[in-house]
Amino acid sequence: MESAFKKVLVANRGEIAIRITRACQELGMGTVALYSDDDKQSFYYRIADEAIHIPGTGARATYLNIEKVLAIAAETGCDAVHPGYGFLSENPDFVVACEASGIKFIGPTSACMKIVGNKAGIKQVMTEVGIPALPSIINETDPEKLKKLAAKMGFPVMVKPSFGGGGKGMRIVQAEAEIEDAIHYASSIGQSAFRNPEFYIEKFLERPRHIEVQILADGYGNVLAFGERECSIQRNHQKLIEETPSPALDKKLRARVVELAQKAAKTINYENAGTIEFLYQDGQFYFLEVNARIQVEHSITELVTGIDLVKEQIRIAAGNKVPFRKDYISPRGWAIQCRINAEDPENNFMPCPGKITGYRSPGGLGVRVDTGIFMGYSIPVQYDSLLSKLSVWGRDRDEAVSRMRRVLSEYVILGVKTTMPLFRAVFREADFIEGKFDTRYIEKHIDGLNQEMKRIEREEKSHEEMLAAIFQAQPDDEASVPKQEMKREERASRKAPAVALAKTPETESRKKKRIAAITAAVTLAMQSDKRVHPQRRPTTKALDPWTLSSRLAHFHARLPGGAQRRLRKKTGA
C-alpha cells in the first residue's frame, strides 16, 4: 500500500499554495494554510482544510520565519510541509529544522540542499564528474588577483553571489575597471538576501539559450527525466516566457542534455522534484545550477506529459518510488507559459500594485490558468509581482504560439498594469515565431516590441477594451442593460443605421404558393384531429386559435417526409 501523509502544511501563498492544496486534497490528505496580515483578503487559504493567521506584515516576519512556521505545523498536527517555490523552499536551515522536529520536508534532504545551495561549489562537483561548466574563478577574494584572472579568462565575465538564486546580485562586467563595483554589489546582495557574502566569477556567454531539464528522483536511486524546457525569454535574469520542448534542440541534443541532467542528479544523490539548468551555445551545454524545488514553470511539463508533478513530489517524500518503469518521459505536443506580472512594460517594468477592478480568464482547448487573483482583490506591495501563469498546449509549436496569441487577447485584468501587452507583441515578432532567440532577446528587441505594443493599443480593439465598459458601467448605465430589455419607444426613437439592407419584396406567385401550403397543412391537421385516438376521449369542443396552432405544429412535425413532398407537389410550394 502506498505511504501517505495525514496532514500537510502549505508554507507559501498565492497560486502555488492553491496548486499544492489541490494536489493534497486529491490525494486525500488534510491541508493547513498560512496567511499574513497582508493576505487576509486573499483566496488561496480559504480552500484549505485549516487556515492559520501569522500576525505580521512582510515576508521576514511571516512566511520566512522558520520558528513560527514550524510552531504552526506542530500545533496543527502536520506530519509534512510543502514549501512551494521561493520563501523557505531552498533554505537548508529550514530543512534541518524540519528534520530535527520530525516533520517531513517535501523536497531534497538537508545534505543535498547544502550542496546545491553553494552555486560555486556545485560547479566544481559537476566538472569533477565530467559535466561541462563555464570557466570560473572561485575562492579568490584579493581584488588585484581577481582582475588579473578575469583578464586572463577574457571579458565579458559575470559576477554572482555563491548562494541564493533568482538572478539576484548578478552583474555583467565588460572591463577590468568594473570588477570591484560588481563584487561589492554581489557581496551586498548575497549578505542581505542569502546571509552569505561569498561570490564567484564565471565566463559570460554573449548569446546563450537557457535550457533546463525537469527531473523526479526517489530515495531508491531512480531518476526520471521529463525532457527540457526553454527559458531564454527573460529580463534581468528573470524568466518571462517558458516553453517545452525547446525549438533549438534536435533529437540528438535532447538526448545529450537529458543524459547530463540525470548524471548530475545521481552525482549529488538528489531526491524529489528538481530542475538541472544549463546554458547552451554553439552545440555545447554548460552546467549552470540545480533548482532544488518545484519551479514556477512546472505546469507546462504537466501539459505535455499528463503527470501531476506536485502529487509525485508528495508521494516521493512519503517514501514511495517513482511510479514509472523508465527513466525518460517523452513529451506530447508543445506547451508555452507566460508569467503575467503586475508590472508596466512600457515604463521600464515598474511594479504596479493596486486593486483588480475587472477580471476574466481565457479558456478553450489546451488553456490553463494558475492564479489566486479575482475581481476586487488588492495586490500587496510586500510580495512578488506574479499575478497569474497563463499556459497553453498545442499539437506543435505553431499551434501553441497561435493559441497563446489568441488567449492573450481574451485575458482581461483591469485596474493594474500587467506584462500582457509585452507578450501580445512578442507573439507577433518574427524572430520569436521562428524560434530564433537567446537570453538577450528582450534587450535586443525592446525598441521594436515597444512600437508594436503601441500599435496594438492604437489600432486593435482587444477583448479587454470591449469588456472594460461592462466592468465599469453603473447598474443604470445603458451599457449594462441588454438591448432586448430597452423600452420599445427608446428603440423606435433611435435612428436607423446609415447603411441598411433593403427588405426583399415577396412576389405574388410566391405569396400564393406560401398561402396554399399553409392552407393544405391546416386542412390535413384538422382532418387528422377528427380521428379518435385510442387512448383519449373525443371532444366536441371548438379549437381556439392557440390550440389549433399548437396542434398544427405537432402534426407538421410528425408528417412523414414522403407526405411533405406530396404536399409540396400538390400545392406547388
C-alpha positions in Angstrom: 0.0 0.0 0.0 1.2 3.5 -0.9 2.6 5.6 2.0 0.9 8.9 2.6 0.8 11.9 5.0 -2.1 12.7 7.2 -1.8 16.5 7.0 0.4 18.8 5.1 1.3 22.4 5.9 1.4 24.6 2.8 4.2 27.1 3.7 3.5 29.5 0.9 0.9 31.8 -0.6 -0.8 32.7 -3.9 -1.2 30.5 -6.9 1.4 27.9 -5.8 -0.4 27.5 -2.4 -3.6 26.7 -4.4 -1.7 24.3 -6.6 -0.3 22.4 -3.6 -3.6 22.4 -1.7 -5.4 20.9 -4.7 -2.8 18.1 -5.1 -3.0 17.2 -1.4 -6.8 17.2 -1.4 -6.9 14.9 -4.4 -4.5 12.5 -2.6 -6.9 12.5 0.4 -4.5 14.5 2.7 -5.5 17.3 5.1 -4.1 20.8 4.4 -3.2 23.7 6.6 -2.6 27.2 5.0 -0.8 30.2 6.4 -1.8 33.8 5.8 -0.2 37.1 7.0 -1.9 40.4 7.7 -1.2 41.4 4.1 -3.0 38.3 2.8 -6.3 38.5 4.8 -8.2 39.3 1.6 -6.5 36.5 -0.4 -8.3 33.5 -1.8 -5.7 30.7 -1.5 -6.0 29.9 2.2 -9.8 29.7 2.0 -9.8 26.4 0.1 -7.5 24.7 2.7 -9.0 22.5 5.4 -7.5 24.8 8.1 -6.1 28.3 7.8 -3.8 29.8 10.5 -3.0 33.5 10.7 0.6 34.6 11.1 0.5 38.0 12.7 2.8 40.5 10.9 3.4 42.1 7.6 6.1 41.3 5.0 7.8 38.1 4.3 10.5 38.2 7.0 8.1 38.4 9.9 5.8 35.7 8.4 6.5 33.3 5.6 10.3 33.4 6.2 10.0 33.0 9.9 11.2 29.4 10.5 10.1 29.2 14.2 6.6 30.5 13.5 6.1 28.2 10.5 7.2 25.1 12.4 5.3 26.0 15.5 2.1 26.1 13.4 2.9 22.8 11.8 3.3 21.2 15.3 0.2 22.8 16.7 -2.0 21.7 13.9 -0.6 18.1 13.8 1.1 18.3 10.4 3.5 15.5 9.5 4.8 17.2 6.4 5.4 20.7 5.0 5.5 21.7 1.3 7.4 24.9 0.7 6.4 25.6 -2.9 8.8 27.9 -4.6 10.5 31.0 -3.1 10.4 31.8 0.6 11.8 28.8 2.5 11.9 26.3 -0.4 15.7 26.3 -0.8 16.7 27.3 2.7 18.9 24.5 4.2 18.4 25.8 7.7 14.6 25.2 7.3 15.2 21.7 6.1 17.5 21.0 9.0 14.8 22.4 11.4 12.1 20.2 9.8 14.2 17.1 10.1 15.0 17.9 13.8 11.3 18.4 14.6 10.2 15.2 12.9 8.2 17.0 10.2 9.0 15.8 6.6 10.2 18.4 4.3 8.7 17.8 0.8 11.9 18.3 -1.2 15.6 17.3 -1.1 17.4 16.3 2.1 19.3 18.9 4.1 22.6 17.4 3.0 21.7 17.7 -0.7 20.2 21.2 -0.2 23.6 22.4 1.3 25.4 21.1 -1.8 23.2 22.6 -4.4 22.8 25.9 -2.4 26.5 26.7 -3.0 26.4 27.8 -6.7 30.2 28.0 -6.9 30.9 24.7 -5.1 28.5 22.6 -7.1 30.1 23.7 -10.4 33.3 22.1 -9.1 31.4 18.9 -8.2 30.0 18.7 -11.7 33.2 19.3 -13.5 34.9 16.6 -11.5 32.5 14.0 -12.9 32.8 15.2 -16.5 29.8 17.5 -16.7 30.8 20.7 -18.6 30.7 24.1 -16.8 31.8 27.5 -17.7 35.3 28.6 -16.6 35.1 30.2 -13.2 37.1 32.0 -10.5 36.2 30.6 -7.1 37.5 31.2 -3.6 39.6 34.2 -4.5 39.0 37.5 -2.7 42.0 39.7 -3.5 40.8 42.4 -5.9 44.1 42.7 -7.8 44.4 38.9 -8.3 40.7 38.8 -9.4 41.3 41.5 -12.0 44.3 39.6 -13.5 42.4 36.2 -13.5 39.4 37.8 -15.1 41.5 39.5 -17.8 43.1 36.1 -18.5 39.7 34.4 -18.7 38.6 37.2 -21.1 35.9 39.8 -20.8 32.9 39.9 -20.5 32.5 38.0 -17.3 29.7 37.6 -14.8 30.0 38.2 -11.0 27.4 36.2 -9.0 26.6 35.5 -5.3 27.7 32.0 -4.4 24.4 31.4 -2.6 20.8 32.1 -3.5 19.2 32.3 -6.9 16.5 34.1 -9.0 19.1 36.2 -10.7 19.7 38.3 -7.6 23.1 40.0 -7.3 24.3 39.1 -10.7 26.2 41.7 -12.8 27.9 41.6 -16.2 31.4 43.0 -16.3 32.7 44.3 -19.6 36.1 45.7 -18.5 38.6 45.4 -15.7 37.5 48.7 -14.2 34.0 47.4 -13.4 35.0 44.4 -11.4 35.2 46.0 -7.9 31.8 47.5 -8.1 30.3 44.2 -9.4 32.0 42.3 -6.5 30.7 44.8 -3.9 27.1 44.5 -5.4 27.2 40.7 -5.4 28.5 40.5 -1.9 26.0 43.0 -0.6 23.0 41.2 -2.2 24.4 37.9 -1.0 24.6 39.1 2.6 21.2 40.8 2.7 19.2 38.2 0.7 21.0 35.0 1.5 23.0 35.8 4.6 26.3 34.9 2.9 28.6 37.4 1.1 30.6 34.9 -0.9 30.7 35.4 -4.6 32.4 33.9 -7.8 33.2 35.0 -11.3 32.4 33.0 -14.4 32.8 33.5 -18.2 29.9 35.3 -19.7 28.3 33.9 -22.9 27.1 36.6 -25.3 24.2 34.7 -26.9 23.3 31.6 -24.9 20.0 29.8 -24.6 18.7 28.8 -21.1 17.8 25.1 -21.1 16.6 23.2 -18.1 15.6 19.6 -17.5 12.8 18.6 -15.1 13.6 15.5 -13.0 11.9 13.4 -10.3 14.2 11.3 -8.1 13.2 9.0 -5.3 15.1 7.6 -2.3 15.9 4.4 -4.1 18.2 5.7 -6.8 15.7 6.2 -9.5 15.9 9.4 -11.6 13.2 10.2 -14.1 13.7 13.0 -16.6 10.7 14.8 -18.3 12.6 16.5 -21.1 13.8 20.0 -21.4 12.2 23.5 -21.1 13.4 26.6 -22.9 13.6 29.6 -20.6 15.6 32.1 -22.7 12.9 34.8 -22.8 13.9 36.7 -19.7 14.6 40.2 -18.4 17.3 40.9 -15.8 17.7 37.1 -15.4 14.0 36.8 -14.5 12.1 34.3 -16.7 9.1 35.7 -18.6 8.2 33.0 -21.2 8.9 29.3 -21.0 8.2 26.5 -23.5 8.7 22.8 -23.8 10.3 21.3 -25.8 13.0 23.7 -26.9 12.9 24.8 -30.6 16.7 24.8 -30.6 17.3 21.2 -29.9 17.1 18.2 -32.1 16.7 14.6 -31.0 20.5 14.1 -30.5 20.9 17.2 -28.5 17.8 16.5 -26.4 19.2 13.0 -25.5 22.5 14.6 -24.6 21.1 17.2 -22.2 18.8 14.6 -20.5 21.8 12.4 -20.0 23.7 15.2 -18.4 20.8 16.1 -16.1 20.3 12.5 -14.9 24.1 12.2 -14.3 24.1 15.4 -12.3 21.1 14.3 -10.1 22.7 10.9 -9.3 26.1 12.6 -8.5 24.6 14.5 -5.6 22.0 11.8 -4.6 19.2 14.2 -5.4 15.7 13.3 -4.1 12.3 14.7 -5.1 11.4 17.2 -7.9 14.1 19.5 -9.2 15.5 21.1 -12.3 19.0 20.8 -13.7 19.8 24.0 -15.6 22.2 24.6 -18.4 23.4 27.3 -20.8 23.5 26.2 -24.4 25.6 27.9 -27.2 27.2 26.6 -30.4 26.2 23.0 -29.8 27.6 22.8 -26.2 25.8 22.6 -22.9 27.3 24.2 -19.8 26.0 23.3 -16.3 24.5 26.3 -14.6 22.8 25.3 -11.3 20.3 23.0 -9.7 16.9 24.4 -8.6 16.0 22.2 -5.7 12.2 22.8 -5.7 9.2 22.8 -7.8 9.5 25.5 -10.4 7.1 28.2 -11.5 7.0 26.8 -15.0 6.4 23.2 -13.9 2.8 23.4 -15.3 4.0 23.3 -19.0 5.8 20.0 -18.3 2.5 18.7 -16.9 0.7 19.8 -20.0 2.9 17.8 -22.4 3.2 14.7 -20.1 -0.1 14.5 -18.3 1.7 13.8 -15.0 1.0 15.8 -11.8 4.4 16.8 -10.6 3.2 18.1 -7.2 1.5 14.9 -6.4 4.6 12.9 -7.3 6.6 15.2 -5.0 4.4 14.4 -2.2 4.4 10.6 -2.9 8.2 10.5 -3.1 8.5 12.5 0.2 6.2 9.9 1.8 8.7 7.2 0.9 7.3 5.9 -2.4 9.2 5.1 -5.6 8.9 7.0 -8.8 5.9 5.2 -10.3 7.3 4.7 -13.8 9.4 1.8 -15.2 11.6 4.0 -17.4 13.9 6.9 -17.0 12.5 9.3 -19.6 9.0 10.6 -20.3 8.6 11.7 -23.9 6.6 14.9 -24.3 3.4 15.0 -26.3 2.8 18.2 -28.2 4.1 21.7 -27.3 3.3 23.9 -24.3 4.2 27.6 -23.6 3.7 29.7 -20.5 3.6 33.5 -19.9 4.2 34.9 -16.5 1.6 37.7 -16.1 3.2 40.2 -13.7 1.8 43.4 -12.2 4.4 45.5 -14.0 4.3 48.2 -16.6 6.4 47.0 -19.6 6.1 50.5 -21.2 7.6 52.1 -18.1 10.7 50.1 -17.5 8.7 47.3 -15.9 7.7 49.4 -12.9 5.8 47.4 -10.3 2.1 48.2 -10.3 0.3 47.1 -7.2 -3.3 48.0 -6.9 -6.9 46.8 -7.0 -8.3 44.4 -9.6 -11.4 46.2 -11.0 -12.2 43.7 -13.7 -11.2 40.1 -14.3 -12.0 37.5 -16.9 -9.7 34.5 -17.6 -9.5 33.0 -21.1 -10.5 29.4 -22.0 -10.8 26.8 -24.7 -9.0 23.6 -25.6 -5.4 23.4 -24.3 -5.6 26.5 -22.0 -4.6 26.5 -18.3 -4.6 29.5 -15.9 -2.9 29.3 -12.5 -3.8 32.3 -10.4 -5.0 33.4 -7.0 -6.4 36.8 -8.0 -10.0 37.8 -8.5 -12.1 40.9 -9.2 -11.8 43.2 -6.2 -8.5 41.8 -5.0 -5.9 44.2 -3.9 -2.3 43.2 -4.8 0.0 43.5 -1.8 3.2 45.5 -2.3 5.2 43.3 0.0 5.5 40.3 -2.3 6.4 39.1 -5.8 4.5 40.8 -8.6 3.4 37.5 -10.2 -0.4 37.6 -10.8 -1.0 34.6 -13.0 0.6 31.8 -15.0 -1.0 31.5 -18.4 -0.2 28.3 -20.2 -1.3 26.7 -23.5 -0.9 23.4 -25.2 -0.8 22.7 -28.9 -0.1 19.7 -31.1 3.1 21.5 -32.3 4.8 24.9 -31.7 2.8 26.7 -34.4 -0.5 25.8 -32.8 0.8 26.6 -29.3 2.0 30.1 -30.5 -1.2 30.7 -32.3 -3.3 29.6 -29.3 -1.3 31.8 -26.9 -1.7 34.8 -29.2 -5.5 34.2 -29.1 -5.8 33.7 -25.3 -3.7 36.8 -24.6 -6.4 38.8 -26.5 -9.1 37.3 -24.3 -7.4 37.6 -20.9 -8.8 40.7 -19.0 -7.2 42.1 -15.9 -8.3 45.7 -15.2 -7.1 48.1 -12.5 -3.4 47.5 -12.8 -0.7 47.4 -15.5 0.5 43.9 -16.5 3.0 42.4 -18.8 0.3 41.2 -21.2 0.9 44.0 -23.7 4.5 42.9 -24.0 3.5 39.3 -24.6 1.0 40.3 -27.2 3.9 42.0 -29.1 6.3 39.1 -28.6 3.9 36.5 -30.0 3.8 38.5 -33.3 7.5 39.2 -33.6 9.2 37.3 -36.4 12.3 36.0 -34.6 10.3 34.6 -31.7 7.8 32.9 -34.0 10.8 31.3 -35.9 12.4 30.2 -32.6 15.5 32.4 -33.2 16.2 33.9 -29.8 18.6 33.8 -26.8 18.7 35.1 -23.2 19.2 38.7 -24.5 16.1 38.6 -26.7 14.1 41.2 -24.7 17.2 43.5 -24.5 17.8 43.3 -28.3 14.2 43.7 -29.4 12.8 46.1 -26.7 12.5 49.1 -29.1 10.6 47.1 -31.7 8.4 45.5 -29.0 7.6 48.9 -27.6 6.5 50.1 -31.0 4.4 47.0 -31.5 2.7 47.4 -28.1 1.8 51.0 -29.0 0.5 49.9 -32.4 -1.7 47.2 -30.9 -3.0 49.6 -28.4 -3.8 52.2 -31.0 -5.2 50.0 -33.8 -6.7 46.9 -32.4 -9.6 46.8 -30.1 -9.0 43.9 -27.7 -11.4 41.9 -25.5 -10.0 43.9 -22.6 -11.3 47.2 -24.1 -14.6 45.7 -25.1 -15.3 44.3 -21.6 -14.0 47.3 -19.7 -17.3 49.1 -20.3 -19.2 46.2 -18.8 -17.0 46.0 -15.7 -17.0 49.8 -15.2 -20.7 50.5 -16.1 -23.1 51.5 -13.4 -26.3 49.5 -13.0 -28.4 52.2 -14.6 -26.0 52.8 -17.5 -27.2 51.9 -20.9 -24.0 49.7 -21.4 -25.1 47.5 -18.6 -28.6 46.9 -19.9 -29.2 44.2 -22.5 -30.5 45.7 -25.8 -33.6 43.4 -25.8 -34.7 44.9 -22.5 -34.8 48.5 -23.8 -38.2 50.1 -23.9 -39.9 49.9 -27.3 -40.2 53.6 -27.6 -36.5 54.0 -26.9 -35.6 51.6 -29.6 -38.0 53.3 -32.0 -36.5 56.7 -31.3 -33.1 55.5 -32.4 -32.0 56.4 -35.9 -31.6 53.6 -38.4 -28.0 52.8 -39.4 -26.5 54.7 -42.2 -26.3 51.6 -44.3 -29.2 49.1 -44.1 -30.2 46.1 -46.1 -33.4 46.6 -48.0 -36.2 44.0 -47.4 -36.6 41.8 -50.5 -40.3 42.1 -51.7 -42.3 38.9 -51.9 -43.6 38.2 -55.4 -47.3 37.5 -56.0 -46.7 33.9 -57.2 -44.5 33.1 -54.2 -47.1 34.6 -51.8 -49.9 32.4 -53.4 -47.7 29.2 -53.1 -47.0 30.0 -49.4 -50.7 30.6 -48.6 -51.7 27.4 -50.4 -49.1 25.4 -48.5 -50.3 26.7 -45.1 -54.0 26.1 -46.1 -53.2 22.5 -47.1 -51.3 21.8 -43.9 -54.1 23.2 -41.7 -56.7 21.1 -43.6 -54.6 18.0 -43.1 -54.1 18.7 -39.4 -57.8 19.3 -38.8 -58.7 16.1 -40.7 -56.2 14.1 -38.5 -57.6 15.7 -35.4 -61.1 14.3 -36.2 -59.8 10.8 -35.8 -60.4 9.3 -32.3 -57.1 8.5 -30.6 -57.5 5.1 -28.9 -56.1 6.4 -25.6 -58.3 9.6 -25.3 -61.9 10.5 -25.5 -63.1 12.6 -28.5 -64.1 16.1 -27.8 -66.6 18.3 -29.5 -65.2 21.5 -28.1 -64.2 24.1 -30.7 -60.5 24.7 -31.0 -59.3 28.1 -30.0 -56.5 29.7 -32.2 -53.7 28.8 -29.7 -54.7 25.1 -29.5 -55.0 25.0 -33.3 -51.6 26.4 -33.9 -50.1 24.1 -31.3 -51.6 21.0 -32.9 -50.7 22.2 -36.3 -47.0 22.4 -35.2 -47.4 19.0 -33.6 -48.8 17.2 -36.7 -46.4 19.1 -39.0 -43.5 17.7 -37.0 -44.9 14.1 -37.3 -45.6 14.4 -41.0 -43.6 11.8 -43.0 -41.0 13.0 -45.5 -43.0 11.4 -48.4 -46.2 13.2 -47.3 -44.3 16.5 -47.1 -43.0 16.0 -50.7 -46.5 15.2 -51.9 -47.9 18.2 -50.1 -45.3 20.5 -51.8 -46.0 18.9 -55.2 -49.8 19.3 -54.7 -49.6 23.0 -53.6 -46.7 23.9 -56.0 -44.7 25.1 -53.0 
